[in-house]
Amino acid sequence: MSSSRPIAIVAGALAAKSGNGGHAWSRVSIALGLRRLGFAVVFIEELAGATTSERDYFERVCAQFQIDGSLVDRKLSYELVARADAADLLLNIGGHLTCSELKRGPRVKVYLDDDPGYTQLWLQARLLDGRLDGHDFFFTFGENIGLPGCALPVDGITWRPLRPPVVLDHWSPGGQLSEGFRTVASWRGGYGRVEADGHRYGQKAHEFRRFVDMPLLTGHRYEIALKIDRGDASDEELLRSRGWQLTDPTVVAAAPDDFRAYVQGSRAEFSVAQGIYVETRCAWFSDRTTRFLASGKPAVVQDTGFSSHLPTGEGLLAFTTVDEAVDATNAVERDYKAHSAAARGIAEKHFDSDKVLGRMLEEVGL
């Protein structure tokens, strides 16, 4: 590693999410984006008791993208601590890095909140065990947090907006087109429902149920690479009975290349959002959707408040009601070529990693 290049530590989960190609892209994109901007990047994941398959997945992904990765269990190498001590930046995704020996060294420490709503409500409930402590700046994918209309607590933290970055070179437009709309989803997400101030916030399952009749209402094809528990067999049957096509994400989207092929083989995206994102109007935006857009795939997605900050109506179409969702999918099919071009244009203007991460670096003084 050349000493002339500034060092960035990117911390997050990769092995812990093995078999989830979309999640891998969310971490890889940040590491590759910072490398494009001149940083020597070290990706660190803390994972006690990692299994052989988890380690293999971590090593395969890092090797594929030539990322200098370290999977930390308990014993720290002198070399890794020295790199952290010499680092100019720590970008700590979700506060994943907790090891004080690695956190203390970097000159600028940034906390990145990629689960807006959960983070703020858990912080208010004192459930985060000091994960936000020791950081200099706080960025969030919830662009409305701290603004009027978003009731999420901030607890004295200045949350700065950051959009999910996509490295455009890895997501060129084109590819074979399937019929209809696709997405990749987890039925309930990684967390249980959150309750605060007497309100119990919903999950993605609750939003999908609201729009379950889309195939019947439009006649279009809707496909989900869906992770759904056996306990939700009745929901799976409901989706199938309404005409949804379901496929196994561990087959079509487990590795980064598989996920990319599934996205780029689509015609367009249709997806709802986690209920908590919708109900809090935090303006969360999906990193998955940025990859559809970058691939020239129009995206019809549920509005979380992002329509106040991003251009919608062509390429990116936001909906809040069933009627709006029907109109949006029909609009894409009526003039697909224009929507496809607009989708790529939105990615270039608003999600290009050079621009997104470049602005973040300016804000933190690097």
VEXLOVEX-89083 format. One record per residue (C-alpha): residue in one letter; y, z, x negated. Coordinates in Angstrom, 1 decimal, decimal comma. Layout:
   r       py       pz       px
   A        Y        Z        X
...
END
This chain:
   r       py       pz       px
   M      0,0      0,0      0,0
   S      3,3     -1,0     -1,5
   S      5,7      1,8     -2,1
   S      8,7     -0,5     -1,5
   R      7,9     -0,8      2,2
   P      8,9      2,0      4,6
   I      5,8      3,8      6,0
   A      5,2      4,3      9,7
   I      2,6      6,6     11,1
   V      1,4      5,5     14,6
   A     -0,7      8,1     16,3
   G     -2,8      7,6     19,4
   A     -6,2      7,3     21,0
   L     -8,4      4,4     20,1
   A    -11,9      5,7     19,4
   A    -11,6      8,1     22,4
   K    -11,1      5,0     24,6
   S    -13,8      2,9     23,1
   G    -14,9      0,1     25,3
   N    -11,4     -0,3     26,8
   G    -10,0     -3,5     25,3
   G     -6,7     -3,2     27,3
   H     -6,0      0,2     26,0
   A     -6,8     -0,9     22,4
   W     -4,1     -3,7     22,8
   S     -1,5     -1,0     23,8
   R     -2,0      0,8     20,5
   V     -2,6     -2,3     18,3
   S      0,6     -3,9     19,6
   I      2,7     -1,1     18,4
   A      1,1     -1,0     15,0
   L      1,4     -4,8     14,6
   G      4,9     -4,8     16,0
   L      6,1     -2,3     13,4
   R      4,3     -4,2     10,7
   R      6,2     -7,4     11,7
   L      9,4     -5,4     11,2
   G      8,6     -4,5      7,6
   F      6,7     -1,3      7,9
   A      3,5     -0,3      6,1
   V      1,6      1,1      9,1
   V     -1,0      3,8      9,1
   F     -2,8      4,4     12,4
   I     -4,1      7,9     12,9
   E     -6,3      9,3     15,6
   E     -7,4     12,9     15,9
   L    -10,8     13,1     17,5
   A    -13,0     16,1     16,8
   G    -16,7     15,3     16,9
   A    -16,4     11,5     17,2
   T    -19,7      9,8     17,9
   T    -21,1      7,0     15,8
   S    -20,2      4,5     18,5
   E    -16,7      5,8     18,7
   R    -16,2      5,6     15,0
   D    -17,7      2,1     14,9
   Y    -15,3      0,9     17,6
   F    -12,3      2,4     15,8
   E    -13,3      0,7     12,5
   R    -14,0     -2,7     14,2
   V    -10,6     -2,8     15,9
   C     -8,7     -1,7     12,8
   A    -10,6     -4,2     10,7
   Q    -10,0     -7,1     13,2
   F     -6,2     -6,6     13,0
   Q     -6,2     -5,4      9,3
   I     -4,8     -2,0     10,3
   D     -4,9      0,9      7,9
   G     -6,6      3,4     10,2
   S     -7,8      7,0      9,7
   L    -10,0      8,8     12,2
   V     -9,3     12,4     11,6
   D    -11,9     15,1     12,6
   R    -11,2     18,3     10,7
   K    -11,0     17,7      7,0
   L     -7,8     15,9      5,8
   S     -7,8     13,8      2,7
   Y     -5,0     14,4      0,1
   E     -4,1     10,7      0,3
   L     -3,5     10,8      4,1
   V     -1,3     13,9      3,8
   A      0,6     12,3      1,0
   R      1,2      9,2      3,1
   A      2,4     11,2      6,0
   D      4,7     13,2      3,7
   A      6,2      9,9      2,5
   A      6,5      8,3      5,9
   D      9,9      7,3      7,4
   L      8,6      7,3     10,9
   L      6,1      9,0     13,1
   L      5,5      7,3     16,5
   N      3,4      9,8     18,3
   I      2,0      8,2     21,5
   G      1,5     10,9     24,1
   G      1,8     13,6     21,5
   H     -1,7     12,7     20,4
   L     -1,1     13,9     16,8
   T     -1,0     17,7     16,8
   C     -2,0     18,4     13,2
   S      1,0     20,2     11,6
   E      0,1     19,0      8,1
   L      0,5     15,4      9,2
   K      3,4     15,9     11,7
   R      5,7     17,7      9,3
   G      6,2     15,0      6,7
   P      7,7     11,9      8,4
   R     11,5     11,7      8,2
   V     12,0     10,7     11,9
   K      9,5     11,9     14,5
   V      9,4     10,0     17,8
   Y      7,4     11,0     20,9
   L      6,4      8,1     23,1
   D      5,6      8,9     26,8
   D      3,3      6,2     28,1
   D      2,4      8,2     31,2
   P      5,7      9,0     32,9
   G      5,5     11,4     35,8
   Y      2,4     13,1     34,5
   T      4,2     14,0     31,3
   Q      7,3     15,5     33,0
   L      5,4     17,4     35,7
   W      2,9     18,8     33,2
   L      5,7     19,8     30,9
   Q      7,4     21,6     33,9
   A      4,2     23,4     34,6
   R      3,8     24,4     30,9
   L      0,5     22,5     30,5
   L      1,2     20,5     27,4
   D      0,7     23,2     24,8
   G      3,7     22,3     22,7
   R      2,8     18,6     22,3
   L      6,5     17,7     22,6
   D      7,6     20,2     20,0
   G      8,9     19,1     16,6
   H     10,0     15,6     17,6
   D     13,5     14,2     17,1
   F     13,6     11,5     19,8
   F     11,8     11,0     23,1
   F     11,1      7,6     24,5
   T      9,3      6,8     27,8
   F      7,9      3,8     29,7
   G      9,6      5,3     32,8
   E     12,9      3,5     32,6
   N     14,4      5,5     35,5
   I     13,7      9,0     34,2
   G     16,9     10,9     34,1
   L     18,7      8,5     36,4
   P     19,7      9,0     40,0
   G     16,9      8,1     42,4
   C     14,2      9,5     40,1
   A     13,5     13,1     40,9
   L     11,3     13,9     37,9
   P     12,4     16,9     35,9
   V     13,7     16,4     32,4
   D     13,8     20,0     31,2
   G     16,7     19,3     28,9
   I     15,1     16,3     27,2
   T     16,9     13,1     26,8
   W     14,4     10,5     27,7
   R     15,2      7,1     26,3
   P     13,7      4,0     27,9
   L     11,3      1,8     26,1
   R      9,4     -1,1     27,4
   P      5,7     -1,8     26,5
   P      5,9     -4,2     23,5
   V      3,8     -7,3     23,2
   V      3,3     -9,2     20,0
   L      3,9    -12,7     21,4
   D      2,0    -14,5     18,6
   H     -1,3    -12,9     19,9
   W     -0,7    -14,1     23,5
   S      0,1    -17,7     23,6
   P      0,4    -19,4     27,1
   G     -2,4    -21,6     28,4
   G     -6,1    -21,2     28,7
   Q     -8,6    -22,2     31,4
   L     -7,4    -21,2     34,9
   S     -9,5    -19,4     37,4
   E     -8,7    -19,4     41,0
   G     -6,5    -16,7     42,6
   F     -5,4    -13,4     41,1
   R     -7,0    -11,0     38,6
   T     -6,3     -7,6     37,2
   V     -8,1     -4,9     35,1
   A     -8,0     -1,4     36,6
   S     -9,5      2,1     36,8
   W     -9,9      3,2     40,4
   R     -8,5      6,7     39,8
   G     -7,1      6,6     36,3
   G     -7,8      9,1     33,6
   Y     -6,3     12,1     35,3
   G     -6,7     14,0     38,5
   R     -4,0     14,2     41,1
   V     -0,8     16,1     40,2
   E      0,8     18,6     42,6
   A      4,4     19,7     42,2
   D      7,0     21,3     44,5
   G      4,6     21,0     47,4
   H      3,9     17,3     46,9
   R      0,5     15,9     45,8
   Y      1,0     12,6     44,1
   G     -1,4      9,8     44,6
   Q     -3,6      7,7     42,3
   K     -4,2      4,0     42,0
   A     -7,0      4,3     44,6
   H     -4,6      5,4     47,3
   E     -2,3      2,4     46,6
   F     -5,2     -0,1     46,6
   R     -6,3      1,1     50,0
   R     -2,9      0,2     51,4
   F     -3,3     -3,4     50,2
   V     -7,0     -3,8     50,8
   D     -6,6     -6,6     53,3
   M     -4,8     -9,0     50,9
   P     -7,8    -11,5     50,7
   L     -8,0    -11,7     54,5
   L     -4,3    -12,0     55,0
   T     -3,7    -14,8     52,4
   G     -7,0    -16,6     51,9
   H     -6,5    -16,3     48,2
   R     -9,1    -15,1     45,7
   Y     -8,5    -11,5     44,3
   E    -10,7    -10,2     41,5
   I    -10,6     -6,9     39,7
   A    -12,4     -5,9     36,5
   L    -12,8     -2,4     38,0
   K    -13,9      0,9     36,6
   I    -15,0      2,9     39,7
   D    -17,2      6,0     39,9
   R    -20,4      6,1     41,9
   G    -18,8      8,8     44,0
   D    -16,4      6,2     45,2
   A    -19,1      3,9     46,5
   S    -17,5      3,8     50,0
   D    -14,3      2,4     48,4
   E    -16,2     -0,2     46,5
   E    -17,9     -1,3     49,7
   L    -14,5     -1,4     51,5
   L    -13,1     -3,7     48,8
   R    -16,1     -6,0     48,9
   S    -16,0     -6,1     52,7
   R    -12,4     -7,3     52,6
   G    -13,2    -10,1     50,2
   W    -12,3     -8,6     46,8
   Q    -14,4     -9,9     43,9
   L    -15,4     -7,0     41,6
   T    -16,6     -7,3     38,0
   D    -17,5     -4,8     35,3
   P    -14,8     -4,2     32,8
   T    -17,3     -3,0     30,2
   V    -18,7     -6,6     30,3
   V    -15,5     -8,7     30,5
   A    -12,8     -6,5     28,9
   A    -14,5     -4,0     26,5
   A    -13,2     -5,4     23,2
   P     -9,7     -6,7     22,5
   D    -10,9    -10,3     22,4
   D    -12,8     -9,9     25,7
   F     -9,7     -8,4     27,4
   R     -7,5    -11,2     26,1
   A    -10,0    -13,9     27,2
   Y    -10,1    -12,3     30,7
   V     -6,3    -12,3     31,0
   Q     -5,8    -15,7     29,6
   G     -8,6    -17,2     31,8
   S     -6,8    -16,0     34,9
   R     -4,3    -17,9     37,1
   A     -2,1    -14,9     37,8
   E     -2,1    -11,1     38,2
   F     -2,0     -9,0     41,3
   S     -2,0     -5,3     41,0
   V     -0,9     -2,0     42,5
   A      0,3      1,0     40,4
   Q     -0,7      4,6     40,2
   G      0,7      6,5     43,2
   I      2,6      8,9     41,0
   Y      4,5      6,0     39,4
   V      5,4      4,5     42,8
   E      6,3      7,8     44,5
   T      8,5      9,0     41,7
   R     10,3      5,6     41,3
   C     10,2      6,2     37,6
   A     10,2      2,5     36,8
   W      7,0      2,5     34,8
   F      5,8     -0,9     33,8
   S      2,3     -1,8     32,8
   D      1,5     -3,0     29,2
   R     -1,3     -4,9     30,8
   T      1,2     -6,9     32,9
   T      3,2     -7,8     29,8
   R      0,1     -9,6     28,5
   F     -0,3    -11,6     31,6
   L      3,4    -12,6     31,4
   A      3,2    -13,5     27,7
   S      0,2    -15,7     28,5
   G      2,2    -17,6     31,1
   K      0,5    -15,9     34,0
   P      2,7    -15,0     36,9
   A      2,4    -11,3     37,9
   V      2,7    -10,0     41,4
   V      2,8     -6,2     41,0
   Q      3,8     -3,1     43,0
   D      7,4     -2,0     42,4
   T      7,8      1,4     40,7
   G     11,5      1,0     40,4
   F     11,3     -1,6     37,6
   S     13,0     -4,2     39,7
   S     16,3     -2,4     39,0
   H     16,0     -3,4     35,3
   L     13,9     -6,6     35,2
   P     14,4    -10,0     36,8
   T     12,1    -10,5     39,7
   G     11,4    -13,3     42,1
   E     10,1    -15,9     39,7
   G      7,3    -15,3     37,2
   L      7,4    -11,5     37,9
   L      7,3    -10,7     41,6
   A      7,6     -7,1     42,8
   F      6,4     -5,8     46,2
   T      6,5     -2,5     48,1
   T      5,0     -3,5     51,4
   V      2,0     -5,6     52,5
   D      4,2     -8,3     53,9
   E      6,1     -8,5     50,6
   A      2,9     -8,8     48,7
   V      1,6    -11,6     50,9
   D      4,9    -13,5     50,6
   A      4,9    -13,1     46,8
   T      1,3    -14,3     46,3
   N      2,0    -17,3     48,6
   A      5,2    -18,1     46,6
   V      3,2    -18,2     43,3
   E      0,7    -20,6     44,8
   R      3,4    -22,9     46,2
   D      5,1    -23,5     42,8
   Y      2,7    -22,3     40,2
   K      4,2    -24,3     37,3
   A      7,7    -22,8     37,7
   H      6,3    -19,3     38,0
   S      4,1    -19,7     34,9
   A      7,1    -20,9     32,8
   A      9,2    -18,0     34,1
   A      6,5    -15,5     33,3
   R      6,5    -16,4     29,6
   G     10,3    -16,4     29,5
   I     10,4    -12,9     30,9
   A      7,9    -11,7     28,2
   E     10,0    -13,4     25,5
   K     13,3    -11,9     26,6
   H     12,2     -8,4     27,7
   F      8,9     -7,4     26,0
   D      8,8     -9,2     22,6
   S      7,8     -6,5     20,2
   D     10,5     -7,6     17,7
   K     13,2     -6,8     20,3
   V     11,7     -3,8     21,9
   L     10,7     -1,9     18,7
   G     13,8     -3,2     16,9
   R     16,0     -1,6     19,4
   M     14,1      1,6     19,2
   L     14,4      1,7     15,4
   E     18,2      1,2     15,7
   E     18,4      4,1     18,1
   V     16,6      6,4     15,7
   G     18,6      5,3     12,7
   L     15,9      3,3     10,8
END
